[in-house]
Amino acid sequence: MEKTVTFERRTHPAATVEFRAEGPKAGRLTGYAAVFDSPEHGEVIQRGAFTKTLQESKRIDLLWAHDKSKPLASTRNGTLRLSQDSHGLKFEAELSAKTTWGADAYEACRAGLVQGMSFGFRPIKSATRTLDGQTVRVLRELQLQEISVTPDPWYSETTVEARGKNNLANRLRRLRLRLKSLSLS
């Protein structure tokens, strides 16, 4: 009997994305590819779900919209750094301006056109539980395949932010989201 391996992708708007032009680099990107303990779409990522994969994976890439032909950064060459904190899976990447997709990704984030982050993974351990009267899938341990900058994020509670000139639209969007979260809008 042949075993089927499931590969899943989830998107999540990055909490913070910041670009800075530095010589041949298109910019610096930071944010969250996943957020813990935030149920949405019938699932929740448990705190620490990426611990083992971050310790064992030799290569995880940052891609443009899950497209393996458009790598933006990689842990293999040190242009992508990943870590977990109490909020989620945090990343920091240095994008190259020498690739058209690196420059395009920078501009799309700077202009506020890209709304979030995504990640591809294999579920290693999961379970179901009831939260607020609804059954949700709890993702306890994940094998991370890649993270992606994407205009179509799976999770909705945070946004991509690019810092630099012409950043007024991003500031206004952040302010609206903050007011909404405080129920003041």
Backbone hydrogen bonds in HBPLUS format (Angstrom, degrees):
<---DONOR---> <-ACCEPTOR-->    atom                        ^
c    i                          cat <-CA-CA->   ^        H-A-AA   ^      H-
h    n   atom  resd res      DA  || num        DHA   H-A  angle D-A-AA Bond
n    s   type  num  typ     dist DA aas  dist angle  dist       angle   num
A0008-GLU N   A0121-PHE O   2.81 MM 113  5.39 167.4  1.83 172.4 172.1     1
A0121-PHE N   A0008-GLU O   2.66 MM 113  5.39 167.4  1.68 169.0 171.4     2
A0010-ARG N   A0119-PHE O   2.66 MM 109  5.18 160.9  1.69 157.6 163.1     3
A0119-PHE N   A0010-ARG O   2.28 MM 109  5.18 149.5  1.36 161.4 173.3     4
A0155-TYR N   A0011-THR O   2.64 MM 144  5.92 134.6  1.84 118.0 131.4     5
A0012-HIS N   A0117-MET O   1.90 MM 105  4.55 152.2  0.96 133.9 148.1     6
A0117-MET N   A0012-HIS O   2.29 MM 105  4.55 142.5  1.41 115.9 127.6     7
A0017-VAL N   A0161-GLU O   2.97 MM 144  4.46 113.3  2.43 114.5 129.6     8
A0025-LYS N   A0022-GLU O   3.02 MM   3  5.35 166.7  2.04 134.3 133.6     9
A0097-ALA N   A0024-PRO O   2.98 MM  73  5.70 165.2  2.00 142.9 145.4    10
A0026-ALA N   A0095-LEU O   2.65 MM  69  5.20 137.8  1.82 118.6 131.7    11
A0095-LEU N   A0027-GLY O   2.78 MM  68  5.31 174.5  1.78 171.9 170.2    12
A0029-LEU N   A0093-ALA O   2.76 MM  64  4.99 164.9  1.78 149.3 154.4    13
A0093-ALA N   A0029-LEU O   2.66 MM  64  4.99 156.8  1.71 152.7 160.0    14
A0031-GLY N   A0091-PHE O   3.09 MM  60  5.56 146.5  2.21 149.2 149.0    15
A0091-PHE N   A0031-GLY O   2.91 MM  60  5.56 157.2  1.96 148.4 151.1    16
A0033-ALA N   A0089-LEU O   2.91 MM  56  5.64 144.4  2.04 160.2 168.0    17
A0089-LEU N   A0034-ALA O   2.91 MM  55  5.09 144.7  2.04 126.8 138.2    18
A0036-PHE N   A0087-HIS O   2.89 MM  51  5.86 162.8  1.92 139.6 145.4    19
A0037-ASP N   A0045-ILE O   2.84 MM   8  5.73 157.6  1.89 160.6 161.1    20
A0040-GLU N   A0043-GLU O   3.00 MM   3  5.69 158.8  2.04 161.8 164.7    21
A0043-GLU N   A0040-GLU O   3.22 MM   3  5.69 152.9  2.30 112.6 119.6    22
A0137-ARG N   A0042-GLY O   2.90 MM  95  6.19 166.3  1.92 137.4 139.0    23
A0044-VAL N   A0137-ARG O   2.84 MM  93  6.26 145.8  1.96 163.8 165.6    24
A0139-LEU N   A0044-VAL O   2.84 MM  95  6.13 167.8  1.85 163.2 167.3    25
A0046-GLN N   A0139-LEU O   2.95 MM  93  5.79 168.7  1.96 144.8 148.4    26
A0049-ALA N   A0046-GLN O   3.05 MM   3  5.58 142.7  2.20 147.8 144.1    27
A0051-THR N   A0048-GLY O   3.14 MM   3  5.36 170.6  2.15 116.3 119.1    28
A0142-LEU N   A0049-ALA O   2.96 MM  93  5.70 163.7  1.99 149.2 145.4    29
A0054-LEU N   A0050-PHE O   2.96 MM   4  6.02 157.9  2.01 160.5 166.2    30
A0055-GLN N   A0051-THR O   3.19 MM   4  6.42 144.3  2.33 143.2 152.7    31
A0055-GLN N   A0052-LYS O   3.15 MM   3  5.15 123.5  2.49  94.7 108.9    32
A0056-GLU N   A0052-LYS O   2.95 MM   4  6.13 151.0  2.03 152.1 160.2    33
A0057-SER N   A0053-THR O   2.88 MM   4  5.46 157.8  1.93 144.6 148.7    34
A0075-THR N   A0060-ILE O   2.97 MM  15  5.53 159.1  2.02 152.7 159.5    35
A0147-ILE N   A0061-ASP O   3.00 MM  86  6.40 163.0  2.03 160.5 165.4    36
A0062-LEU N   A0073-ALA O   2.84 MM  11  5.06 169.6  1.85 140.8 141.6    37
A0072-LEU N   A0062-LEU O   2.70 MM  10  5.40 174.6  1.70 160.5 159.1    38
A0073-ALA N   A0062-LEU O   3.38 MM  11  5.06 151.4  2.47 132.3 132.6    39
A0063-LEU N   A0147-ILE O   2.81 MM  84  6.27 156.4  1.87 150.0 157.2    40
A0149-VAL N   A0063-LEU O   2.97 MM  86  6.42 154.9  2.04 168.5 170.0    41
A0064-TRP N   A0070-LYS O   3.12 MM   6  5.68 139.9  2.29 146.1 157.9    42
A0067-ASP N   A0064-TRP O   2.99 MM   3  5.65 159.7  2.03 122.7 129.3    43
A0065-ALA N   A0149-VAL O   2.78 MM  84  5.62 161.2  1.82 158.1 162.6    44
A0070-LYS N   A0067-ASP O   2.88 MM   3  5.50 161.9  1.91 123.1 126.5    45
A0079-THR N   A0074-SER O   3.12 MM   5  5.42 121.6  2.48 163.6 161.5    46
A0080-LEU N   A0074-SER O   3.06 MM   6  4.77 132.3  2.30 119.0 111.9    47
A0078-GLY N   A0075-THR O   3.33 MM   3  4.92 151.6  2.42  92.2 100.4    48
A0094-GLU N   A0079-THR O   2.87 MM  15  5.17 149.4  1.96 145.2 153.8    49
A0081-ARG N   A0092-GLU O   2.81 MM  11  5.18 159.1  1.85 154.4 161.4    50
A0092-GLU N   A0081-ARG O   2.89 MM  11  5.18 140.8  2.05 147.1 155.5    51
A0083-SER N   A0090-LYS O   2.95 MM   7  5.22 153.9  2.02 147.7 150.5    52
A0090-LYS N   A0083-SER O   2.68 MM   7  5.22 150.2  1.76 162.5 170.0    53
A0085-ASP N   A0088-GLY O   3.07 MM   3  5.57 155.8  2.13 151.8 159.2    54
A0103-ALA N   A0099-THR O   3.12 MM   4  6.42 164.5  2.14 154.4 157.2    55
A0104-ASP N   A0100-THR O   2.80 MM   4  5.97 154.4  1.86 145.1 153.6    56
A0105-ALA N   A0101-TRP O   2.81 MM   4  5.80 156.4  1.87 138.1 144.5    57
A0106-TYR N   A0102-GLY O   3.01 MM   4  6.19 160.0  2.05 144.8 150.3    58
A0107-GLU N   A0103-ALA O   2.98 MM   4  6.22 165.7  2.00 149.3 152.8    59
A0108-ALA N   A0104-ASP O   2.82 MM   4  6.00 162.2  1.85 153.6 158.7    60
A0109-CYS N   A0105-ALA O   3.05 MM   4  6.20 157.7  2.10 148.5 153.6    61
A0110-ARG N   A0106-TYR O   2.85 MM   4  6.03 162.3  1.88 153.0 159.0    62
A0111-ALA N   A0107-GLU O   2.86 MM   4  5.93 154.3  1.93 148.6 154.7    63
A0113-LEU N   A0108-ALA O   2.82 MM   5  5.07 140.4  1.98 162.8 165.9    64
A0114-VAL N   A0108-ALA O   3.36 MM   6  5.68 148.3  2.47 121.0 120.6    65
A0112-GLY N   A0109-CYS O   3.06 MM   3  5.00 150.5  2.15  99.0 108.3    66
A0116-GLY N   A0150-THR O   3.27 MM  34  5.65 138.8  2.45 163.3 174.2    67
A0150-THR N   A0116-GLY O   3.01 MM  34  5.65 174.6  2.01 149.3 147.6    68
A0118-SER N   A0148-SER O   2.82 MM  30  4.95 140.5  1.97 145.5 151.9    69
A0148-SER N   A0118-SER O   2.83 MM  30  4.95 161.5  1.86 131.4 132.9    70
A0120-GLY N   A0146-GLU O   2.85 MM  26  5.18 160.1  1.89 138.0 144.3    71
A0145-GLN N   A0120-GLY O   2.81 MM  25  5.24 170.4  1.82 143.3 142.4    72
A0146-GLU N   A0120-GLY O   3.38 MM  26  5.18 157.2  2.43 130.2 130.0    73
A0122-ARG N   A0143-GLN O   2.93 MM  21  5.05 146.5  2.05 132.8 143.5    74
A0143-GLN N   A0122-ARG O   2.86 MM  21  5.05 169.6  1.87 152.9 156.4    75
A0124-ILE N   A0141-GLU O   2.89 MM  17  5.30 160.7  1.93 150.8 151.5    76
A0125-LYS N   A0141-GLU O   3.16 MM  16  4.88 163.1  2.19 130.4 132.3    77
A0140-ARG N   A0125-LYS O   2.85 MM  15  5.26 139.3  2.01 137.6 147.8    78
A0141-GLU N   A0125-LYS O   3.09 MM  16  4.88 155.5  2.15 136.6 133.9    79
A0127-ALA N   A0138-VAL O   3.02 MM  11  5.18 146.4  2.13 136.3 146.8    80
A0138-VAL N   A0127-ALA O   2.60 MM  11  5.18 173.0  1.61 162.0 164.5    81
A0129-ARG N   A0136-VAL O   3.01 MM   7  5.62 151.6  2.09 152.3 161.4    82
A0136-VAL N   A0129-ARG O   2.81 MM   7  5.62 164.9  1.83 166.1 169.7    83
A0131-LEU N   A0134-GLN O   2.75 MM   3  5.27 163.5  1.78 155.8 154.3    84
A0134-GLN N   A0131-LEU O   2.89 MM   3  5.27 163.9  1.92 118.0 123.5    85
A0171-ARG N   A0167-ASN O   3.06 MM   4  6.36 157.9  2.11 154.3 161.0    86
A0172-LEU N   A0168-LEU O   2.94 MM   4  6.19 161.0  1.98 154.7 159.2    87
A0173-ARG N   A0169-ALA O   3.01 MM   4  6.20 158.4  2.05 147.5 153.3    88
A0174-ARG N   A0170-ASN O   2.96 MM   4  6.17 160.3  2.00 149.3 154.3    89
A0175-LEU N   A0171-ARG O   2.96 MM   4  6.16 158.0  2.00 147.6 153.8    90
A0176-ARG N   A0172-LEU O   2.93 MM   4  6.17 160.4  1.97 150.7 155.6    91
A0177-LEU N   A0173-ARG O   2.99 MM   4  6.22 162.5  2.02 150.0 154.6    92
A0178-ARG N   A0174-ARG O   2.87 MM   4  6.09 153.7  1.94 147.4 155.3    93
A0179-LEU N   A0175-LEU O   2.90 MM   4  6.12 162.5  1.93 152.6 157.1    94
A0180-LYS N   A0176-ARG O   2.86 MM   4  6.05 155.4  1.92 147.3 154.9    95
A0181-SER N   A0177-LEU O   2.88 MM   4  6.08 156.6  1.93 146.5 152.4    96
A0182-LEU N   A0178-ARG O   3.03 MM   4  6.26 136.2  2.23 139.8 151.5    97
A0182-LEU N   A0179-LEU O   3.17 MM   3  5.04 127.4  2.46  91.3 105.2    98
A0184-LEU N   A0179-LEU O   2.78 MM   5  5.02 172.0  1.79 151.6 150.4    99
A0183-SER N   A0180-LYS O   2.95 MM   3  4.78 154.3  2.02  99.9 107.9   100
